[in-house]
Amino acid sequence: MVVVHHLNNSRSQRVLWALEELGVPYEVKQYQRDLKTNLAPASLKKIHPLGKSPVITDGDITVAESGAIIEYLAQTYGEGNFIPETKTEAHRQYLYWLHFAEGTMMQQLLLKLILEKAVQRSKPFFVKYIAKAIMKKVMAGYVGPNITANLALIEHHLTDNEWFAGDQLSGADIQMSFPLEAWAARKTVDQDYPKIIAYVKRFQARAGYQKALKSGGTYDYA
């Protein structure tokens, strides 16, 4: 039995979705973030030394990192339906977007979030003023342009493709779901990316996704 060590409002939500799409029975062990630090509880370190989510156990096997988990589940339980055939363009796209999600897109979104929180917590006023000035320069010169370029690339890809790797849902879509939801859930989301917004609404409407929400509990990005 696959056990998902699930942290509320985290990347492990997409692992639950993957399991639902694959039709794999699973158990959810819930963990709650610290209300002050927003970090995972120390009890997760009993499962994996880094004490972070997502992480799954499958018998005596422990797998951490969402991309590695998606790959493991697809290879173990996908029966060839969750990974495109190797040496095809669909498989190349699958690998690209599977790694793009965390390796490229989430990095920039996290930088933006960290900068915003740093400004919010800055005291006294003159420190906040300096922090805002620094954030504005970093956003204008680096983070902002990178996020815009990433979104433009995704929008272009989704213009010609229903899913990220071919004409069927794959592990790449599961992996890309979290950064796109994190972006789309912001009130300031740019409406210049209708294909991305439509894509997020489309996968969120899937029966497997909805079942995963019921299993996982609170998830603010849905």
C-alpha positions as CSV (number, residue, x, y, z in Angstrom):
1,M,0.0,0.0,0.0
2,V,1.3,3.4,-1.0
3,V,1.3,5.8,1.9
4,V,1.4,9.6,1.1
5,H,2.9,11.6,3.9
6,H,0.9,14.6,3.1
7,L,1.5,18.2,4.2
8,N,-1.4,20.6,4.0
9,N,-1.1,23.2,1.2
10,S,1.9,21.6,-0.4
11,R,3.3,19.9,-3.5
12,S,2.1,16.6,-2.1
13,Q,-1.4,17.4,-3.3
14,R,-0.3,16.6,-6.9
15,V,0.9,13.2,-5.7
16,L,-2.6,12.4,-4.5
17,W,-3.9,13.5,-7.9
18,A,-1.4,11.2,-9.7
19,L,-2.5,8.2,-7.6
20,E,-6.2,8.9,-8.3
21,E,-5.5,9.2,-12.1
22,L,-3.5,5.9,-11.9
23,G,-6.2,4.2,-9.9
24,V,-3.7,3.1,-7.2
25,P,-5.0,2.5,-3.7
26,Y,-3.3,4.7,-1.1
27,E,-3.4,5.9,2.4
28,V,-2.9,9.5,3.5
29,K,-1.0,10.4,6.6
30,Q,-1.7,14.0,7.4
31,Y,0.9,16.5,8.6
32,Q,0.2,20.1,9.5
33,R,2.4,23.1,9.0
34,D,3.6,25.1,12.0
35,L,1.3,28.1,12.3
36,K,4.2,30.5,13.0
37,T,6.9,29.3,10.6
38,N,4.7,27.6,8.0
39,L,7.3,24.8,7.9
40,A,6.6,21.1,8.0
41,P,6.6,19.4,11.5
42,A,9.7,17.7,12.8
43,S,7.9,14.4,12.7
44,L,8.4,14.2,8.9
45,K,12.1,13.7,9.5
46,K,11.2,10.2,10.7
47,I,10.2,9.4,7.2
48,H,12.9,11.2,5.3
49,P,16.0,13.0,6.7
50,L,15.1,16.4,5.2
51,G,11.7,16.3,6.8
52,K,9.9,17.8,3.8
53,S,6.8,16.8,1.8
54,P,6.0,15.2,-0.6
55,V,7.4,11.9,0.4
56,I,5.8,8.4,0.0
57,T,6.4,5.0,1.3
58,D,5.5,1.9,-0.6
59,G,6.3,-1.1,1.5
60,D,9.9,-0.8,2.4
61,I,10.6,1.8,-0.4
62,T,10.7,5.5,0.4
63,V,10.6,8.1,-2.3
64,A,11.0,11.9,-1.9
65,E,10.8,14.8,-4.3
66,S,7.6,15.2,-6.3
67,G,9.3,14.6,-9.7
68,A,10.9,11.4,-8.5
69,I,7.6,10.3,-7.0
70,I,5.7,10.9,-10.2
71,E,8.3,8.9,-12.1
72,Y,8.2,6.1,-9.6
73,L,4.4,5.8,-9.6
74,A,4.3,6.0,-13.4
75,Q,6.9,3.3,-13.9
76,T,5.5,1.1,-11.1
77,Y,1.8,1.4,-11.6
78,G,1.3,3.3,-14.9
79,E,1.2,0.2,-17.2
80,G,2.6,2.3,-19.9
81,N,-0.2,4.9,-19.8
82,F,1.4,7.7,-17.8
83,I,4.7,8.0,-19.7
84,P,4.8,8.5,-23.5
85,E,6.7,6.0,-25.5
86,T,10.4,6.5,-25.4
87,K,12.3,8.0,-28.3
88,T,9.2,10.0,-29.4
89,E,8.6,13.8,-29.4
90,A,5.9,13.3,-26.8
91,H,8.4,11.6,-24.5
92,R,11.0,14.4,-25.0
93,Q,8.3,16.9,-24.1
94,Y,7.4,14.8,-21.1
95,L,10.9,14.9,-19.8
96,Y,11.3,18.6,-20.5
97,W,8.1,19.7,-18.7
98,L,8.6,17.2,-15.8
99,H,11.9,19.0,-15.0
100,F,10.9,22.5,-16.1
101,A,8.2,22.7,-13.3
102,E,10.7,22.8,-10.4
103,G,14.0,23.4,-12.2
104,T,12.8,26.6,-13.9
105,M,9.3,27.9,-13.1
106,M,9.0,27.3,-9.4
107,Q,12.4,28.9,-8.7
108,Q,11.3,32.2,-10.1
109,L,7.9,32.1,-8.4
110,L,9.5,31.3,-5.1
111,L,12.0,34.2,-5.5
112,K,9.0,36.5,-6.0
113,L,7.2,35.2,-3.0
114,I,10.3,35.4,-0.8
115,L,11.0,39.0,-1.9
116,E,7.4,40.0,-1.2
117,K,7.4,38.4,2.3
118,A,10.7,40.1,3.1
119,V,9.2,43.5,2.3
120,Q,6.1,42.8,4.3
121,R,8.1,41.8,7.4
122,S,10.6,44.7,7.1
123,K,10.7,47.2,10.0
124,P,11.0,50.1,10.8
125,F,9.7,52.2,7.9
126,F,13.0,53.2,6.4
127,V,14.1,49.5,6.3
128,K,10.9,48.7,4.5
129,Y,11.5,51.5,2.0
130,I,14.9,50.2,1.2
131,A,13.6,46.6,0.9
132,K,10.9,47.7,-1.5
133,A,13.5,49.5,-3.6
134,I,15.7,46.4,-3.8
135,M,12.8,44.2,-4.6
136,K,11.6,46.5,-7.3
137,K,15.1,46.3,-9.0
138,V,15.4,42.6,-8.7
139,M,11.8,42.0,-10.0
140,A,12.4,44.4,-12.9
141,G,15.8,43.2,-13.9
142,Y,15.6,39.5,-13.2
143,V,12.7,37.7,-11.6
144,G,9.9,39.5,-13.5
145,P,11.3,39.0,-17.0
146,N,12.0,35.4,-16.3
147,I,8.5,34.7,-15.1
148,T,7.1,36.5,-18.1
149,A,9.3,34.4,-20.5
150,N,8.2,31.2,-18.7
151,L,4.6,32.0,-19.0
152,A,4.9,33.0,-22.7
153,L,6.6,29.7,-23.4
154,I,3.9,27.7,-21.7
155,E,1.1,29.7,-23.3
156,H,2.6,29.1,-26.7
157,H,2.9,25.3,-26.0
158,L,-0.6,25.0,-24.8
159,T,-1.9,26.8,-27.9
160,D,-1.0,23.8,-30.0
161,N,-1.3,21.0,-27.3
162,E,-4.1,19.9,-25.0
163,W,-1.6,18.4,-22.6
164,F,2.1,19.0,-22.0
165,A,3.2,15.7,-23.6
166,G,1.1,14.6,-26.4
167,D,-2.7,14.2,-26.6
168,Q,-3.1,12.4,-23.2
169,L,-2.6,13.4,-19.6
170,S,0.9,12.3,-18.3
171,G,3.1,12.8,-15.3
172,A,4.3,16.0,-16.9
173,D,0.9,17.5,-16.4
174,I,0.8,16.4,-12.7
175,Q,4.2,18.0,-12.1
176,M,3.3,21.2,-13.9
177,S,0.0,21.6,-12.0
178,F,1.5,23.0,-8.8
179,P,3.4,26.0,-10.2
180,L,0.6,26.9,-12.6
181,E,-2.0,26.7,-9.8
182,A,0.3,28.8,-7.6
183,W,0.5,31.4,-10.3
184,A,-3.2,31.3,-11.3
185,A,-4.4,31.5,-7.7
186,R,-2.9,35.0,-7.3
187,K,-5.4,37.9,-7.5
188,T,-2.9,39.8,-9.7
189,V,-2.8,37.0,-12.4
190,D,-2.3,38.4,-15.9
191,Q,-5.3,37.7,-18.1
192,D,-2.9,37.7,-21.2
193,Y,-2.5,34.0,-20.8
194,P,-5.9,32.5,-21.6
195,K,-4.6,29.1,-22.6
196,I,-2.9,28.6,-19.2
197,I,-6.0,29.7,-17.3
198,A,-8.2,27.3,-19.4
199,Y,-5.7,24.5,-18.9
200,V,-5.7,24.9,-15.1
201,K,-9.5,25.0,-15.0
202,R,-9.6,21.9,-17.3
203,F,-7.4,19.7,-15.1
204,Q,-9.0,20.9,-11.9
205,A,-12.4,19.7,-13.2
206,R,-11.2,16.2,-13.7
207,A,-12.8,13.5,-11.5
208,G,-9.4,12.3,-10.2
209,Y,-8.3,15.8,-9.2
210,Q,-11.6,16.4,-7.3
211,K,-11.2,13.0,-5.5
212,A,-7.6,14.0,-4.5
213,L,-8.9,17.2,-3.0
214,K,-11.2,15.3,-0.8
215,S,-8.4,13.1,0.3
216,G,-5.9,15.8,1.0
217,G,-7.9,18.4,2.8
218,T,-7.1,22.1,2.8
219,Y,-5.5,23.3,-0.4
220,D,-5.7,27.0,-1.1
221,Y,-4.6,26.8,-4.8
222,A,-7.6,24.8,-6.0
